[in-house]
Amino acid sequence: MELSVESLETPALTKAQLAELLFEQIGLNKRESKDMIDAFFNLMSESLIDGADVKISGFGSFQIRTKAPRPGRNPRTGEAIPIEARKVVTFHASQKLKESIQGSNGAVAAD
């Protein structure tokens, strides 16, 4: 089954648009579609908050990385400002996704 996003009005794909695609192309009702998208992203968020990596086969992986404290500066004033240690989420695209992007000018190939 292939999902089509060509009809999207904006270049960003939103959760509401994903739910609408599930409704239109898979046949779930609108409430089920919204609940499924919300559950998916909640599960991803909770896993990352707990420190677990999230790997989606054929798409990529999300990881939590701890950045060390470092000196920084205010670009306007040049004043030195310490930047505290923090955690950030990183995304690494899978080789399959990278190849799809390179080979199809931005459209992801369906399996």
TAJO-V226443 format. One record per residue. N is the residue number from 1. RES is the residue in one letter. SS is DSSP state (2 for helix, 1 for strand, 0 for the rest). BURIAL is 1 if it has 16 or more other ideal C-beta (glycine too) atoms within 10 Angstrom, else 0. Layout:
N_RES_SS_BURIAL / N_RES_SS_BURIAL
This chain:
1_M_0_0 / 2_E_0_0 / 3_L_0_0 / 4_S_0_0 / 5_V_0_0 / 6_E_0_0 / 7_S_0_0 / 8_L_0_0 / 9_E_0_0 / 10_T_0_0 / 11_P_0_0 / 12_A_0_0 / 13_L_0_0 / 14_T_0_0 / 15_K_2_0 / 16_A_2_0 / 17_Q_2_1 / 18_L_2_1 / 19_A_2_1 / 20_E_2_1 / 21_L_2_1 / 22_L_2_1 / 23_F_2_1 / 24_E_2_0 / 25_Q_2_0 / 26_I_0_0 / 27_G_0_0 / 28_L_0_0 / 29_N_0_0 / 30_K_2_0 / 31_R_2_0 / 32_E_2_0 / 33_S_2_1 / 34_K_2_1 / 35_D_2_0 / 36_M_2_0 / 37_I_2_1 / 38_D_2_0 / 39_A_2_0 / 40_F_2_0 / 41_F_2_0 / 42_N_2_0 / 43_L_2_0 / 44_M_2_0 / 45_S_2_0 / 46_E_2_0 / 47_S_2_0 / 48_L_2_1 / 49_I_2_0 / 50_D_0_0 / 51_G_0_0 / 52_A_0_0 / 53_D_0_0 / 54_V_1_1 / 55_K_1_0 / 56_I_1_0 / 57_S_0_0 / 58_G_0_0 / 59_F_0_0 / 60_G_1_1 / 61_S_1_0 / 62_F_1_1 / 63_Q_1_1 / 64_I_1_1 / 65_R_1_0 / 66_T_1_0 / 67_K_1_0 / 68_A_0_0 / 69_P_0_0 / 70_R_1_0 / 71_P_1_0 / 72_G_1_0 / 73_R_1_0 / 74_N_0_0 / 75_P_0_0 / 76_R_0_0 / 77_T_0_0 / 78_G_0_0 / 79_E_0_0 / 80_A_1_0 / 81_I_1_0 / 82_P_1_0 / 83_I_1_0 / 84_E_0_0 / 85_A_0_0 / 86_R_1_0 / 87_K_1_0 / 88_V_1_0 / 89_V_1_0 / 90_T_1_0 / 91_F_1_0 / 92_H_1_0 / 93_A_1_0 / 94_S_0_0 / 95_Q_2_0 / 96_K_2_0 / 97_L_2_1 / 98_K_2_0 / 99_E_2_0 / 100_S_2_1 / 101_I_2_0 / 102_Q_2_0 / 103_G_2_0 / 104_S_2_0 / 105_N_0_0 / 106_G_0_0 / 107_A_0_0 / 108_V_0_0 / 109_A_0_0 / 110_A_0_0 / 111_D_0_0
